[in-house]
Amino acid sequence: MQTESVLKTMPSSDGELSDPPGTLSSPPPASFQGRLAKYQYSPNKSDTPSPTNASPHPSAKRSRTTTVTKTEITESAPTLSPRPTKKQRKSSKYAEPSKYAHLSPLVDILEANLVCVFVGTNPGVSTARQGHAYAHPSNHFWKLLHSSGLTDRRLAPSEDTSLPARYCMGNTNIVARPSRDAAELSKAEMTEGTRALELKFAAYKPEAVCIVGKGIWEAIWRFKYGRNIRKEEFTYGWQDEGHNMGKVEEEGWVGSRVFVATSTSGLAASLKPAEKEAIWRPFGEWVRKRREERGFVPRGTVEGVDQDGVEAEEMVGDEEGA
């Protein structure tokens, strides 16, 4: 089940892409007594596996400033062969889609030529009921966006649709259907969800995509390379160019750079909050720099007031509440 895209237009980038932090002169995040050292990017750590997907089919060129339609997403994107062919067992907690069929899928927040797009797992029950991304009070997504510098203040989930106009950012998920948690999804649908992501990024062409959680990147890896990622191949942060997503060779589009960040779910407690912030911060610094280089000017807001004159909503209360 695919979601309906929010279709708008965005001006093209007017400069070359900046090198991501960690590949040139930016200092690495705090090591936290070596706990993050194994996640730091190293260009010699491993070579990019050779993708097993078929080459993209030819497609007509589309102006990057025109409205993107669902037809264009299908016609302009690469042809992707199904991966993997091996049958994958479902989790004991797997829930059939019919269990949450009464909940609506989340609408993608996408425009052409954004600086970045965030990729979540799928809408949770709270998110689906409210119709806004990362709406559960225990989720740290909006808090991490602010603490890493991606936003100038902590946004409320109800402000999610303002991301393109105010920050040149967007949001989507690897699986469209809602569930209570990721354990209720199958590995097969997580893996196959990469196909839809590749089509979206080929059409909308964001400069970078931020993978919000290790499990999402593992699913993308299974689709692209037909196998599980090995422990020594995984790293948080910027990935090699060979892992770019949404490539369209006929258009000369090298694809969106990939940054793998931590999960923002309150259930993901393997890393401390300060460690998560250290992993997210380089991405926030890069996005801010790209907005400045583009001369990006937020649309529809004047000193925190939207076009209707309504004061921007602030998130209040204890985030760890139920």
Backbone bond lengths (Angstrom), bond angles and torsions (degrees), N, CA, C in turn:
res aa  C-N    CA-C-N  psi(-1)  N-CA   C-N-CA  omega(-1)  CA-C   N-CA-C  phi
1 M - - - 1.480 - - 1.508 108.71 -
2 Q 1.309 117.31 121.30 1.454 121.39 -177.57 1.507 110.73 -99.31
3 T 1.311 115.49 153.15 1.456 120.32 -178.81 1.501 110.83 -93.56
4 E 1.318 115.36 157.16 1.458 121.99 177.61 1.514 109.17 -80.80
5 S 1.328 118.32 127.38 1.460 121.69 -176.84 1.504 111.59 -82.52
6 V 1.332 115.81 145.60 1.459 121.45 170.73 1.511 106.00 -85.12
7 L 1.319 118.16 109.44 1.454 122.15 -170.04 1.505 110.67 -102.51
8 K 1.312 115.29 115.46 1.448 121.85 176.11 1.514 108.64 -135.87
9 T 1.291 119.10 -172.83 1.448 122.93 177.80 1.490 109.54 -123.10
10 M 1.316 114.86 151.32 1.446 120.86 178.34 1.513 108.33 -137.52
11 P 1.309 118.72 145.91 1.456 121.43 178.15 1.500 110.30 -67.81
12 S 1.333 116.62 151.78 1.445 121.91 179.50 1.512 110.42 -71.19
13 S 1.322 114.66 156.70 1.459 120.28 176.62 1.503 109.35 -67.55
14 D 1.328 118.43 141.53 1.451 121.16 -177.06 1.520 111.63 -110.09
15 G 1.320 117.63 21.50 1.449 118.88 179.08 1.499 111.01 -156.42
16 E 1.343 115.58 169.00 1.441 121.24 177.46 1.519 109.42 -70.84
17 L 1.342 116.45 154.17 1.444 120.59 178.49 1.513 110.67 -70.29
18 S 1.322 116.29 142.71 1.453 120.69 177.60 1.518 109.43 -81.37
19 D 1.328 116.05 149.89 1.449 119.66 174.50 1.508 109.33 -68.11
20 P 1.339 117.42 135.55 1.465 119.79 -178.98 1.503 111.84 -66.85
21 P 1.344 116.56 150.95 1.463 120.32 176.48 1.512 109.74 -56.90
22 G 1.311 116.12 145.16 1.443 120.71 178.16 1.509 112.78 96.14
23 T 1.386 117.84 -19.57 1.443 119.58 179.44 1.519 111.54 -98.69
24 L 1.354 117.22 -14.52 1.457 119.40 178.72 1.514 109.83 -125.69
25 S 1.369 115.68 -102.72 1.448 118.98 -171.08 1.520 115.06 -108.26
26 S 1.346 118.23 -5.08 1.461 119.01 -176.72 1.521 110.35 -69.53
27 P 1.336 118.66 135.94 1.465 121.26 -179.69 1.512 110.66 -70.21
28 P 1.342 117.36 146.52 1.468 120.08 179.43 1.505 110.49 -69.97
29 P 1.351 118.49 159.27 1.458 120.83 178.10 1.512 110.98 -67.22
30 A 1.338 115.54 166.93 1.449 119.87 179.72 1.518 110.69 -55.38
31 S 1.325 116.37 143.30 1.466 119.95 -174.74 1.514 113.21 -83.87
32 F 1.336 117.33 -19.36 1.447 121.58 -177.68 1.534 110.29 51.90
33 Q 1.351 114.28 56.42 1.458 122.54 179.41 1.526 111.67 56.65
34 G 1.307 114.69 39.27 1.459 119.95 174.28 1.506 115.33 86.52
35 R 1.346 119.25 -4.55 1.468 121.04 -177.51 1.519 112.59 -64.30
36 L 1.346 117.66 -31.74 1.464 120.28 -178.28 1.517 112.67 -95.53
37 A 1.336 118.01 -6.12 1.460 120.26 -175.81 1.518 111.78 -58.37
38 K 1.345 116.91 -36.99 1.467 119.16 -177.92 1.518 112.14 -71.08
39 Y 1.341 117.90 -13.99 1.458 120.20 -179.77 1.524 112.44 -97.70
40 Q 1.339 118.27 -8.57 1.460 120.15 -175.64 1.523 110.60 -70.53
41 Y 1.313 114.88 143.39 1.458 121.23 -176.25 1.514 111.12 -69.33
42 S 1.307 117.87 134.71 1.464 123.29 174.35 1.508 108.11 -135.89
43 P 1.348 118.46 117.48 1.466 120.64 -175.84 1.519 113.58 -61.31
44 N 1.336 118.11 -20.12 1.449 120.89 -178.97 1.522 112.63 -102.47
45 K 1.359 115.09 6.10 1.462 119.28 -175.61 1.521 112.03 -63.38
46 S 1.315 116.61 -44.26 1.457 120.11 178.63 1.508 108.95 -161.53
47 D 1.308 115.65 153.36 1.458 120.21 177.32 1.505 109.61 -86.96
48 T 1.324 116.14 151.31 1.457 120.78 178.64 1.511 109.62 -70.47
49 P 1.330 119.04 126.64 1.468 120.31 177.63 1.512 110.36 -62.65
50 S 1.316 115.88 155.10 1.456 120.12 178.31 1.510 108.63 -77.43
51 P 1.343 118.03 121.50 1.472 120.33 179.98 1.510 110.76 -60.64
52 T 1.327 116.80 146.41 1.453 121.50 178.58 1.509 112.15 -100.69
53 N 1.354 117.75 1.79 1.459 120.73 -179.98 1.517 110.70 -72.41
54 A 1.322 115.02 153.29 1.455 120.14 176.61 1.510 110.10 -71.51
55 S 1.350 116.23 158.99 1.460 120.68 178.45 1.509 110.00 -66.63
56 P 1.336 118.12 148.35 1.468 120.81 179.75 1.509 111.93 -66.99
57 H 1.338 116.04 145.59 1.454 119.45 179.23 1.514 109.98 -79.20
58 P 1.355 117.97 154.84 1.478 120.65 179.94 1.504 110.24 -61.51
59 S 1.324 115.34 146.53 1.461 120.15 177.62 1.506 109.33 -146.33
60 A 1.335 114.75 153.23 1.458 119.31 179.87 1.505 110.29 -68.74
61 K 1.336 117.09 143.79 1.455 120.45 178.76 1.514 110.45 -70.13
62 R 1.323 115.03 143.76 1.452 120.92 -179.99 1.506 108.87 -124.88
63 S 1.312 116.17 136.87 1.457 120.07 176.57 1.504 109.78 -61.48
64 R 1.345 117.41 135.45 1.448 122.00 -177.30 1.516 111.95 -75.92
65 T 1.318 117.44 -3.19 1.461 119.59 179.96 1.519 111.97 -107.99
66 T 1.346 117.73 2.28 1.450 119.83 -179.19 1.517 109.92 -93.07
67 T 1.331 115.64 163.28 1.460 120.77 179.61 1.526 109.88 -65.66
68 V 1.320 116.57 135.18 1.453 122.18 179.60 1.520 108.58 -91.69
69 T 1.324 116.92 127.47 1.460 121.22 178.97 1.514 109.65 -107.94
70 K 1.349 116.00 164.45 1.456 120.00 178.44 1.528 110.88 -62.25
71 T 1.333 117.64 -33.34 1.451 120.99 178.34 1.516 110.22 -63.56
72 E 1.344 116.31 -42.93 1.461 119.96 179.48 1.512 111.43 -64.96
73 I 1.323 117.46 -35.65 1.454 119.95 177.82 1.518 110.08 -59.53
74 T 1.345 116.86 -41.76 1.454 121.08 -178.79 1.516 111.93 -72.43
75 E 1.353 117.02 -41.53 1.452 120.72 -172.66 1.514 113.93 -82.77
76 S 1.338 118.41 -29.12 1.456 119.91 -174.06 1.512 113.44 -94.39
77 A 1.326 117.75 -5.87 1.453 120.94 -174.04 1.520 111.16 -93.73
78 P 1.334 117.14 161.52 1.456 120.90 -179.86 1.512 111.90 -66.97
79 T 1.350 115.84 153.64 1.449 121.44 174.66 1.519 108.14 -82.82
80 L 1.312 117.18 125.01 1.453 121.34 -174.37 1.518 110.22 -116.25
81 S 1.325 117.19 127.11 1.449 120.79 178.25 1.520 109.66 -79.33
82 P 1.336 117.79 149.83 1.472 119.62 -178.23 1.514 111.99 -65.56
83 R 1.342 116.52 135.92 1.468 124.08 177.90 1.518 109.12 -139.85
84 P 1.297 118.76 145.20 1.446 126.60 -15.13 1.516 110.88 -86.92
85 T 1.341 117.97 168.11 1.456 121.03 179.97 1.522 111.16 -85.36
86 K 1.341 116.95 -21.37 1.451 121.09 -179.94 1.524 110.74 -69.82
87 K 1.328 116.76 132.17 1.459 121.04 179.70 1.521 109.79 -68.93
88 Q 1.336 116.42 133.55 1.458 120.87 -177.83 1.523 110.13 -110.21
89 R 1.340 115.16 135.42 1.456 119.99 -178.55 1.531 110.50 -74.48
90 K 1.306 115.75 147.29 1.452 121.21 179.58 1.519 110.13 -85.97
91 S 1.337 115.25 149.17 1.454 120.87 177.47 1.522 109.68 -64.75
92 S 1.340 115.22 152.03 1.463 119.63 178.37 1.526 111.09 -64.66
93 K 1.334 116.75 -18.62 1.461 121.73 178.71 1.534 112.23 -94.48
94 Y 1.323 116.99 3.16 1.464 121.07 -176.82 1.524 111.57 -55.35
95 A 1.337 115.13 137.00 1.465 120.87 177.64 1.524 109.39 -119.39
96 E 1.312 116.71 131.90 1.464 120.75 177.42 1.534 109.96 -62.94
97 P 1.336 117.58 146.93 1.472 120.69 178.74 1.519 113.21 -53.31
98 S 1.333 117.10 -28.68 1.465 120.25 -178.14 1.525 112.36 -63.77
99 K 1.344 117.43 -22.72 1.457 120.58 -177.88 1.527 111.46 -63.00
100 Y 1.334 116.53 -34.23 1.463 120.67 -178.54 1.528 111.40 -118.50
101 A 1.332 115.55 25.84 1.468 119.77 -178.18 1.524 112.10 -64.14
102 H 1.341 116.91 -19.68 1.465 120.01 -179.97 1.525 112.03 -77.94
103 L 1.337 117.09 -10.73 1.463 121.29 179.13 1.523 110.20 -96.87
104 S 1.312 116.43 143.21 1.463 121.04 -179.03 1.522 110.76 -85.50
105 P 1.338 117.99 142.03 1.469 120.57 174.93 1.523 110.10 -67.18
106 L 1.314 116.12 158.93 1.462 120.99 -178.95 1.521 110.05 -80.54
107 V 1.330 116.67 140.12 1.467 121.14 178.06 1.523 109.42 -78.71
108 D 1.331 116.56 132.32 1.465 120.95 176.30 1.520 110.53 -61.42
109 I 1.327 116.12 145.07 1.461 121.65 175.04 1.522 106.25 -111.08
110 L 1.321 116.27 90.26 1.459 121.63 -172.53 1.523 111.42 -136.12
111 E 1.320 115.04 143.27 1.460 123.73 170.20 1.520 107.41 -140.04
112 A 1.310 116.43 162.18 1.457 120.42 177.44 1.525 111.00 -68.73
113 N 1.343 114.85 139.14 1.463 121.85 168.42 1.526 114.70 66.11
114 L 1.322 117.89 37.48 1.460 121.25 175.17 1.528 110.22 -73.40
115 V 1.320 116.79 160.94 1.459 120.04 174.64 1.527 109.35 -68.60
116 C 1.332 118.05 -42.63 1.462 119.46 179.71 1.523 110.94 -153.59
117 V 1.340 114.46 159.09 1.461 122.53 175.09 1.530 107.56 -132.57
118 F 1.333 116.52 132.81 1.455 121.61 177.70 1.527 109.35 -88.93
119 V 1.330 115.87 141.28 1.464 121.46 179.89 1.515 108.82 -118.38
120 G 1.337 116.25 109.50 1.452 121.29 176.38 1.515 110.86 -94.55
121 T 1.334 116.65 -179.62 1.465 120.69 -179.13 1.521 110.57 -77.42
122 N 1.326 117.43 -66.48 1.455 123.44 176.86 1.524 108.03 -167.14
123 P 1.321 118.61 165.27 1.464 119.40 179.92 1.527 111.58 -68.15
124 G 1.324 116.70 132.19 1.448 120.40 171.43 1.519 109.81 -78.04
125 V 1.306 116.64 175.32 1.460 120.76 -177.80 1.532 110.77 -62.38
126 S 1.333 117.69 -45.45 1.472 120.75 179.46 1.517 111.27 -62.17
127 T 1.332 115.56 -42.06 1.461 120.52 179.51 1.522 111.09 -63.27
128 A 1.338 116.51 -44.87 1.464 120.20 -179.51 1.521 111.59 -64.86
129 R 1.316 116.98 -39.74 1.463 120.03 -179.67 1.521 111.45 -66.40
130 Q 1.342 116.55 -40.19 1.463 120.45 -177.76 1.530 112.64 -84.58
131 G 1.346 116.60 -20.70 1.458 120.43 179.33 1.517 113.43 75.68
132 H 1.332 117.43 21.90 1.467 121.51 179.89 1.521 110.15 -135.95
133 A 1.326 116.48 145.77 1.459 122.55 -172.97 1.527 112.57 -67.32
134 Y 1.325 115.67 141.15 1.470 123.46 174.95 1.535 110.90 50.98
135 A 1.318 115.48 51.13 1.464 120.71 -173.08 1.522 114.22 -86.75
136 H 1.332 118.85 -14.30 1.468 118.77 -179.27 1.523 109.56 -66.51
137 P 1.324 117.95 135.55 1.474 120.86 -176.63 1.516 114.66 -58.31
138 S 1.345 118.10 -26.09 1.459 120.33 -177.54 1.529 113.06 -85.40
139 N 1.335 117.43 -6.25 1.464 119.97 -179.25 1.527 110.55 -79.31
140 H 1.334 117.22 135.56 1.465 122.60 -174.60 1.531 113.66 -95.82
141 F 1.338 118.19 10.22 1.465 120.62 -173.96 1.523 112.34 -56.48
142 W 1.322 117.89 -53.47 1.460 120.66 -174.96 1.522 111.17 -69.55
143 K 1.323 116.30 -30.63 1.465 120.56 176.19 1.524 110.42 -66.85
144 L 1.351 117.53 -43.86 1.457 121.53 -179.01 1.529 111.63 -69.90
145 L 1.330 117.30 -33.33 1.461 119.21 175.88 1.521 110.41 -60.16
146 H 1.316 116.22 -40.75 1.462 120.15 -179.82 1.530 111.91 -73.13
147 S 1.340 117.37 -47.31 1.467 120.13 -176.03 1.520 112.42 -67.39
148 S 1.334 118.19 -24.89 1.464 121.02 178.50 1.521 112.38 -88.95
149 G 1.319 117.49 -3.86 1.456 121.11 178.15 1.510 114.97 89.66
150 L 1.321 118.03 5.63 1.461 120.42 179.23 1.528 111.59 -69.82
151 T 1.325 117.02 -30.48 1.464 122.07 174.73 1.524 108.74 -127.52
152 D 1.339 116.35 152.82 1.460 120.35 -176.84 1.526 112.94 -82.18
153 R 1.317 116.84 -7.68 1.456 122.18 175.47 1.520 107.44 -155.34
154 R 1.307 115.59 168.78 1.462 119.63 179.76 1.521 109.61 -80.85
155 L 1.317 115.70 115.79 1.457 120.92 -178.66 1.520 110.69 -82.32
156 A 1.315 115.34 155.86 1.463 121.87 170.47 1.528 108.14 -88.59
157 P 1.339 118.23 152.25 1.464 119.93 177.21 1.528 112.95 -53.17
158 S 1.318 117.41 -32.85 1.466 120.75 -179.15 1.514 113.05 -66.45
159 E 1.337 117.52 -10.83 1.461 121.76 178.67 1.523 112.19 -97.19
160 D 1.338 117.70 11.77 1.455 120.61 -174.35 1.529 113.49 -60.00
161 T 1.332 117.20 -35.30 1.467 119.10 -178.40 1.527 113.33 -71.47
162 S 1.332 116.81 -8.90 1.467 119.97 178.43 1.524 112.40 -85.91
163 L 1.336 118.13 -5.00 1.463 121.16 -176.13 1.536 113.53 -56.05
164 P 1.338 120.35 -46.45 1.466 118.46 -179.97 1.525 113.37 -63.82
165 A 1.328 117.18 -45.33 1.466 120.46 -175.34 1.522 112.43 -70.99
166 R 1.318 117.57 -37.78 1.464 120.96 -174.41 1.522 113.93 -91.65
167 Y 1.373 115.91 -29.50 1.466 118.10 -173.20 1.532 114.05 -133.32
168 C 1.311 118.69 3.46 1.469 123.10 -179.42 1.533 111.03 58.41
169 M 1.333 116.32 38.91 1.461 122.19 -179.08 1.533 109.42 -129.10
170 G 1.328 116.43 158.44 1.457 121.14 179.26 1.515 111.44 -137.58
171 N 1.337 115.76 -177.90 1.465 119.98 -176.66 1.522 110.71 -150.52
172 T 1.335 115.61 142.22 1.460 122.10 174.76 1.523 107.77 -153.49
173 N 1.341 116.96 -178.87 1.464 122.04 179.53 1.516 110.43 -134.76
174 I 1.330 115.98 156.19 1.461 119.51 178.93 1.523 111.19 -77.55
175 V 1.342 117.56 -27.63 1.464 122.87 174.82 1.524 107.73 -124.74
176 A 1.319 116.65 133.45 1.465 120.29 -174.52 1.521 113.37 -83.26
177 R 1.323 117.85 -34.17 1.467 119.68 -172.12 1.528 111.71 -74.28
178 P 1.329 117.29 144.79 1.466 120.97 178.81 1.530 111.77 -74.94
179 S 1.321 115.70 155.52 1.458 122.50 171.18 1.524 107.89 -158.76
180 R 1.334 116.60 167.79 1.460 119.00 -179.11 1.522 111.30 -69.44
181 D 1.339 117.51 -37.96 1.465 121.00 174.75 1.523 108.32 -156.84
182 A 1.344 116.33 175.65 1.463 121.35 -175.75 1.520 112.70 -65.02
183 A 1.339 118.04 -24.82 1.459 121.04 -179.44 1.530 111.87 -64.03
184 E 1.333 117.41 -20.69 1.458 120.84 179.93 1.525 112.51 -85.26
185 L 1.331 116.69 0.97 1.461 121.65 174.86 1.523 109.39 -98.81
186 S 1.317 116.96 154.51 1.459 120.16 175.97 1.524 109.74 -90.98
187 K 1.330 116.70 154.48 1.459 120.48 175.22 1.519 110.85 -61.08
188 A 1.319 115.72 -34.66 1.462 119.84 -178.20 1.524 111.25 -63.10
189 E 1.339 117.94 -45.65 1.465 118.78 -178.93 1.518 111.68 -72.89
190 M 1.341 117.58 -29.52 1.458 120.36 173.48 1.525 110.24 -64.30
191 T 1.329 115.54 -45.52 1.463 120.39 -179.56 1.524 110.96 -65.10
192 E 1.319 116.29 -47.79 1.458 120.30 -177.44 1.523 112.15 -68.14
193 G 1.325 117.66 -21.90 1.458 119.82 177.14 1.511 113.37 -61.84
194 T 1.326 116.65 -20.88 1.466 120.62 177.75 1.518 111.08 -61.41
195 R 1.324 117.20 -32.90 1.466 120.37 179.77 1.530 110.78 -57.48
196 A 1.330 116.46 -45.82 1.466 120.62 179.77 1.525 110.66 -65.64
197 L 1.339 117.44 -38.08 1.465 120.42 178.41 1.521 110.95 -62.13
198 E 1.328 117.04 -45.16 1.463 120.78 -179.72 1.531 110.59 -59.82
199 L 1.326 116.88 -41.03 1.458 120.70 179.58 1.533 111.21 -65.23
200 K 1.330 116.59 -42.23 1.467 120.16 179.39 1.524 111.51 -63.46
201 F 1.334 116.57 -45.68 1.458 119.52 -176.22 1.527 111.50 -71.63
202 A 1.329 117.21 -28.98 1.459 120.14 175.02 1.521 110.96 -66.99
203 A 1.335 116.62 -33.14 1.463 120.88 -178.15 1.528 112.51 -84.27
204 Y 1.326 116.96 -45.05 1.471 120.72 -174.52 1.525 114.10 -89.42
205 K 1.315 117.01 -22.43 1.463 123.29 173.95 1.536 115.08 52.69
206 P 1.321 118.67 57.21 1.469 119.41 172.12 1.524 109.46 -70.30
207 E 1.329 117.38 151.68 1.457 119.85 178.98 1.527 110.90 -63.68
208 A 1.311 117.11 -38.93 1.464 120.96 -177.67 1.514 110.22 -144.74
209 V 1.330 115.64 156.55 1.456 121.73 173.08 1.524 107.62 -123.66
210 C 1.324 116.22 138.39 1.458 122.54 179.65 1.516 108.23 -108.50
211 I 1.322 116.86 113.46 1.459 122.75 -179.97 1.526 108.55 -83.33
212 V 1.329 117.23 114.22 1.459 121.84 -173.04 1.529 110.31 -90.15
213 G 1.339 116.00 71.30 1.450 120.28 176.42 1.515 113.28 134.28
214 K 1.316 115.96 139.48 1.470 122.40 -179.17 1.524 111.77 -59.96
215 G 1.349 117.07 -40.00 1.456 120.36 -177.76 1.522 113.06 -60.85
216 I 1.314 116.99 -33.74 1.471 121.02 178.50 1.520 109.73 -67.60
217 W 1.341 116.14 -43.10 1.466 119.38 -179.89 1.529 110.71 -66.31
218 E 1.322 117.47 -35.54 1.463 120.25 177.36 1.527 110.65 -63.29
219 A 1.334 117.26 -39.25 1.465 120.80 178.75 1.523 110.82 -67.10
220 I 1.329 117.04 -41.75 1.471 121.16 177.69 1.522 110.02 -61.55
221 W 1.311 116.73 -41.41 1.466 122.07 179.87 1.530 110.76 -61.39
222 R 1.342 116.47 -43.37 1.465 120.43 -179.94 1.518 111.10 -60.61
223 F 1.335 116.35 -39.55 1.461 119.34 179.61 1.516 111.20 -68.88
224 K 1.336 117.16 -45.55 1.464 121.43 -173.63 1.524 112.71 -71.92
225 Y 1.338 116.62 -34.80 1.463 119.71 -172.35 1.525 114.21 -120.45
226 G 1.334 117.84 -0.46 1.455 120.61 173.72 1.507 114.82 70.45
227 R 1.328 117.97 20.13 1.463 120.97 178.84 1.523 109.30 -157.44
228 N 1.326 116.23 167.09 1.455 120.62 176.42 1.524 110.76 -73.98
229 I 1.317 116.60 148.50 1.449 120.91 176.15 1.528 109.32 -72.55
230 R 1.330 116.21 138.53 1.465 119.74 177.61 1.527 109.56 -83.00
231 K 1.338 114.58 156.29 1.456 120.24 -176.48 1.513 111.98 -55.46
232 E 1.330 117.04 -42.35 1.463 120.64 -177.47 1.528 113.02 -74.34
233 E 1.332 117.64 -10.85 1.454 121.32 179.40 1.528 112.62 -90.45
234 F 1.320 116.15 -16.15 1.460 118.70 -176.77 1.520 111.64 -85.27
235 T 1.332 115.57 138.29 1.456 121.59 173.46 1.512 108.99 -151.62
236 Y 1.335 116.97 139.20 1.453 120.65 170.40 1.525 108.55 -74.13
237 G 1.327 116.43 159.20 1.454 120.70 176.90 1.516 112.25 97.42
238 W 1.323 116.20 -157.24 1.462 122.44 -177.80 1.517 111.11 -69.13
239 Q 1.326 116.09 139.12 1.458 122.46 177.91 1.527 110.48 -103.47
240 D 1.330 115.92 161.53 1.458 120.65 178.46 1.532 111.14 -58.34
241 E 1.310 116.82 153.22 1.466 121.59 -178.84 1.517 111.93 -59.03
242 G 1.337 116.55 -28.04 1.462 119.33 179.01 1.517 113.48 -63.10
243 H 1.330 117.11 -17.05 1.463 121.29 178.97 1.528 112.50 -93.10
244 N 1.339 118.73 3.24 1.465 121.07 179.64 1.524 110.85 -51.44
245 M 1.332 116.00 149.93 1.455 120.61 -177.19 1.531 111.50 -113.65
246 G 1.333 115.56 147.51 1.461 121.03 176.63 1.513 115.19 77.94
247 K 1.330 118.40 26.82 1.465 120.78 -178.63 1.532 110.92 -63.34
248 V 1.336 116.48 139.81 1.465 122.11 174.09 1.522 106.32 -133.25
249 E 1.309 116.97 93.66 1.456 121.46 -173.24 1.520 112.52 -61.91
250 E 1.344 117.24 -37.00 1.467 119.98 -178.36 1.518 112.36 -63.18
251 E 1.333 117.20 -25.37 1.458 121.49 179.41 1.528 111.95 -98.94
252 G 1.324 116.70 0.74 1.449 119.96 -177.98 1.519 112.94 72.26
253 W 1.324 116.96 19.48 1.464 121.65 -178.68 1.525 108.44 -91.32
254 V 1.336 117.41 115.16 1.468 122.14 -175.44 1.517 112.46 -81.19
255 G 1.314 117.36 -2.51 1.449 120.89 177.89 1.519 113.41 96.60
256 S 1.311 115.12 170.05 1.462 121.94 -179.57 1.524 110.21 -87.04
257 R 1.322 116.66 134.36 1.452 120.42 174.72 1.524 109.60 -63.10
258 V 1.315 116.00 152.28 1.467 120.96 -177.00 1.524 110.50 -116.64
259 F 1.331 115.03 127.90 1.460 122.40 172.48 1.517 107.08 -119.68
260 V 1.332 117.51 124.42 1.461 121.80 179.22 1.524 108.67 -99.19
261 A 1.325 115.91 117.99 1.462 122.36 178.99 1.523 109.45 -109.16
262 T 1.307 116.36 175.60 1.462 120.75 179.02 1.521 110.49 -77.83
263 S 1.306 115.19 160.72 1.456 120.13 170.95 1.521 108.93 -65.37
264 T 1.325 116.37 147.84 1.465 120.65 177.67 1.522 112.10 -103.98
265 S 1.320 116.56 2.88 1.458 120.70 -179.71 1.518 110.49 -64.72
266 G 1.324 115.81 143.08 1.454 120.40 176.30 1.514 112.22 -66.64
267 L 1.338 117.69 -16.74 1.461 121.78 179.04 1.525 111.97 -81.06
268 A 1.345 117.12 -17.84 1.463 121.17 -178.59 1.524 108.99 -86.85
269 A 1.328 116.01 98.71 1.470 120.51 -173.74 1.520 113.05 -117.30
270 S 1.340 118.58 17.96 1.456 120.52 -179.26 1.527 111.97 -70.64
271 L 1.336 116.59 -23.87 1.463 121.63 177.32 1.522 109.08 -119.39
272 K 1.328 115.81 146.18 1.456 120.85 177.75 1.527 110.16 -73.58
273 P 1.345 118.21 156.56 1.472 120.81 179.86 1.524 113.17 -52.81
274 A 1.332 118.01 -41.27 1.461 120.20 -179.76 1.515 111.70 -66.88
275 E 1.324 117.27 -32.36 1.462 121.17 177.90 1.530 110.57 -70.42
276 K 1.325 116.56 -38.84 1.462 119.98 176.34 1.525 110.86 -63.46
277 E 1.321 116.61 -42.48 1.456 120.37 178.72 1.524 111.23 -61.77
278 A 1.335 116.67 -38.21 1.463 120.30 179.56 1.527 111.35 -64.65
279 I 1.319 117.48 -33.71 1.462 121.39 178.62 1.527 110.90 -75.15
280 W 1.336 117.11 -36.77 1.464 121.43 -178.83 1.534 112.70 -75.92
281 R 1.327 117.19 -30.63 1.466 120.59 -170.37 1.537 114.42 -57.77
282 P 1.339 120.97 -43.24 1.475 119.16 179.46 1.523 113.30 -59.28
283 F 1.323 116.30 -33.89 1.466 118.77 178.11 1.524 110.47 -68.66
284 G 1.334 116.74 -41.63 1.462 119.92 177.29 1.518 111.76 -60.22
285 E 1.327 117.09 -41.10 1.464 120.94 179.43 1.518 110.87 -64.35
286 W 1.334 116.75 -41.02 1.467 120.14 -179.36 1.522 111.37 -66.70
287 V 1.333 117.42 -43.20 1.472 120.94 -179.35 1.526 110.49 -63.54
288 R 1.325 117.24 -42.97 1.465 119.98 178.28 1.533 110.66 -60.38
289 K 1.307 116.32 -42.37 1.469 120.38 179.90 1.520 111.02 -63.28
290 R 1.342 117.26 -42.21 1.464 120.38 -179.53 1.536 111.13 -66.43
291 R 1.312 117.32 -37.92 1.466 119.02 177.04 1.521 110.38 -62.67
292 E 1.328 116.78 -41.58 1.467 120.41 178.58 1.531 110.68 -64.67
293 E 1.316 117.27 -43.10 1.465 121.18 -179.68 1.525 111.85 -64.74
294 R 1.306 116.49 -32.37 1.466 120.40 177.12 1.526 112.01 -78.04
295 G 1.325 117.11 -16.87 1.452 119.73 -172.39 1.513 110.91 70.06
296 F 1.334 115.61 33.53 1.461 120.39 -176.10 1.523 111.05 -65.08
297 V 1.325 116.09 131.15 1.458 122.76 177.24 1.531 108.05 -118.00
298 P 1.329 118.39 120.61 1.474 120.38 179.35 1.517 111.60 -55.13
299 R 1.325 116.30 140.74 1.454 121.55 -179.76 1.527 110.53 -102.11
300 G 1.317 116.96 142.50 1.456 121.88 170.71 1.505 115.90 79.18
301 T 1.343 118.41 9.01 1.457 119.86 178.43 1.520 110.32 -133.31
302 V 1.316 115.81 144.25 1.456 122.34 174.61 1.521 107.24 -133.04
303 E 1.326 116.60 104.70 1.461 122.61 179.56 1.529 112.08 50.94
304 G 1.357 115.12 49.46 1.461 119.78 174.28 1.510 114.94 84.55
305 V 1.331 118.56 5.78 1.459 121.34 179.00 1.519 108.36 -114.80
306 D 1.339 116.93 131.19 1.458 119.49 -177.52 1.527 111.04 -80.98
307 Q 1.343 115.59 -177.65 1.460 120.98 -173.46 1.528 112.47 -62.97
308 D 1.319 116.93 -25.70 1.459 119.97 -179.54 1.525 112.77 -88.68
309 G 1.357 115.94 2.60 1.446 119.64 178.78 1.509 113.77 79.20
310 V 1.358 117.17 14.60 1.452 121.07 -179.70 1.513 108.66 -92.49
311 E 1.325 116.28 130.72 1.457 120.06 -179.33 1.518 110.20 -63.38
312 A 1.341 117.07 135.51 1.455 121.83 -177.77 1.517 110.68 -58.93
313 E 1.327 115.92 138.35 1.460 122.25 -175.02 1.522 111.45 -78.51
314 E 1.304 117.77 138.23 1.448 123.38 178.60 1.529 109.43 -107.45
315 M 1.338 115.99 146.18 1.459 120.96 174.61 1.523 108.43 -79.71
316 V 1.305 117.24 129.98 1.455 121.36 178.85 1.518 109.38 -127.92
317 G 1.338 116.20 162.42 1.450 120.75 175.92 1.507 112.94 96.04
318 D 1.304 115.55 176.97 1.456 122.59 -177.75 1.520 109.39 -82.45
319 E 1.324 117.06 120.10 1.455 120.72 -176.45 1.519 112.66 -66.55
320 E 1.309 117.78 -24.36 1.448 120.07 -177.56 1.527 112.10 -86.54
321 G 1.326 117.08 9.84 1.459 119.14 177.63 1.503 112.29 -69.24
322 A 1.315 118.31 166.31 1.456 122.34 -177.01 1.508 111.13 -72.86
